[in-house]
């Protein structure tokens, strides 16, 4: 079955004091395009993430976000020697300038070198197994949404195809009636010329063939959005030819209706992977 291109999946991960979430979003796009939102130092796993996504996604604009919601607290300490040096120098400066020293503790700890911040880093090696598992889980949810969307799109296209088949039959029947009427009105040479220039059997046969092809694509387990769009363009071409060959009100109305349904199929193909 065809798949849509819109979906969302997320999964949380945790290990000790490390907690985070992976989110994958996908939207319609002509090609396969990925945007990454990763923690600092995690850029080297972009290719691995792409390989995982490629197993489920052939087309669409995909964004992958890995968010660290909690990590070990950073360790810090006070450099008392640096603080004393600041205070000593400040007192000497105040005395030399005749100014009162109003240096407070909150002022001191803001000064460079007074607080040593030993930030606790999270290594990619310890996080990647967690992230990979969460990516697979989020990707599974994403794929489920895209599959359900594809089923909905396929049902809509099948409805359009069913209506088109009925209208094609209407055009075929009307074409026979027109020929029978012209046979009575025209002499043999004139009728032969009219029949040759107004014969739409070939176009009708092609439309019927394209409908069968679309039905097969809707059941195919491969990316088919671009193929559906291409076939719809060809259907539009054949329909235009029928309209130009048979100048008849009933046929014209049927052609207008056919073109409307073909356009709907083309619009839906933009949502299909």
ABEGO torsion letter per residue (X at the ends): XBBBABBBBBBBBBBEABBBBBBBBBBBBABBBBBBBBBBGAAAAAAAAAAAAAAABABEBBBBBBBBABBBBBBBBBBAAAAAAAAAAAAAAAAAAGBBBABBAAAAAABBGABBBBBBBBBAAAAAAAAAAAAAAAAAAAAAAAAAAAAAAAAAAAAAAAAAAAAAAAAAAAAAAAAAAAAAABBAAAAAAAAAAABAAAAAAAAAAAAAAAAAAAABABBAAAAAAAAAAAAAAAAAAAAAABBBAAAAAAAAAAAAAAAAAAAAAAABX
